[in-house]
């Protein structure tokens, strides 16, 4: 008795679905059986939260310092730039420094 093409495809599909289902069930079982981390001691959570709060406060201070430095640098650059309507460089004869041959 020969198996037809449709029957072979049905068997292959069933075997494929069964293989995927078994693999998923096996992986889920392994995930459920994994070792759990131990629970934190009662005072440890408060200590960790206090450390986290301290770290966030430190980061906030550093960000404020960086912002202040950026504002200072921007103000210095603004003071060095010429006002609108003024030439960026003085006329050629008024430039300080030695003359160049070119």
C-alpha positions in Angstrom: 0.0 0.0 0.0 1.5 3.3 -1.1 1.1 6.5 0.9 -0.2 9.4 -1.2 1.3 12.9 -1.3 -1.4 14.4 0.8 -1.1 11.8 3.5 2.7 12.3 3.6 2.2 16.0 4.0 -0.3 15.5 6.8 2.1 13.1 8.7 5.0 15.6 8.3 2.8 18.5 9.5 1.7 16.4 12.5 5.2 15.4 13.4 6.4 19.1 13.1 3.6 20.4 15.3 4.2 17.7 17.9 8.0 18.4 17.9 7.4 22.2 18.4 4.8 21.5 21.2 7.1 19.1 23.0 10.1 21.5 22.7 8.0 24.3 24.1 6.7 22.2 27.0 10.2 21.0 27.8 11.6 24.5 27.8 8.7 25.7 30.0 9.3 22.9 32.5 13.0 23.8 32.7 12.1 27.4 33.3 9.7 26.5 36.1 12.3 24.3 37.7 15.0 26.9 37.7 16.4 27.9 41.1 14.8 31.0 42.6 17.0 33.8 44.2 16.6 33.9 47.9 14.3 36.5 49.4 15.9 39.6 50.7 16.2 40.0 54.5 13.6 42.4 56.0 16.0 45.4 56.5 17.9 44.9 53.3 15.2 46.4 51.1 15.2 49.6 53.0 19.1 49.8 52.9 19.1 49.2 49.2 16.4 51.9 48.6 18.4 54.3 50.7 21.5 53.6 48.6 19.5 54.1 45.5 18.1 57.4 46.7 21.7 58.6 47.6 22.9 57.6 44.1 20.1 59.5 42.4 20.8 62.6 44.5 24.5 62.4 43.5 23.6 62.1 39.8 21.2 65.0 40.1 24.0 67.2 41.6 26.4 66.2 38.9 23.9 66.9 36.1 23.3 70.4 37.7 27.1 71.0 37.7 27.3 70.0 34.1 24.4 72.3 33.2 26.1 75.2 35.1 29.4 74.6 33.2 27.5 74.6 29.9 25.8 77.9 30.7 29.1 79.4 31.7 30.8 78.2 28.5 27.9 79.6 26.4 28.1 82.9 28.2 31.9 83.1 27.5 31.4 82.3 23.9 28.7 84.9 23.6 30.9 87.6 25.0 33.7 86.8 22.5 31.4 86.9 19.4 30.9 90.3 17.8 27.6 92.0 18.1 25.2 91.7 15.1 26.1 94.3 12.5 29.8 94.5 13.5 32.5 93.0 11.3 33.9 89.7 12.5 37.5 90.8 12.0 39.0 94.3 12.1 40.0 95.8 8.7 43.3 94.5 7.3 45.5 97.3 8.4 44.3 97.3 12.0 45.0 93.6 12.7 47.6 93.0 15.3 50.6 90.7 14.6 53.5 90.6 12.1 52.7 91.1 8.4 52.8 87.9 6.3 54.3 87.6 2.9 51.1 86.4 1.2 
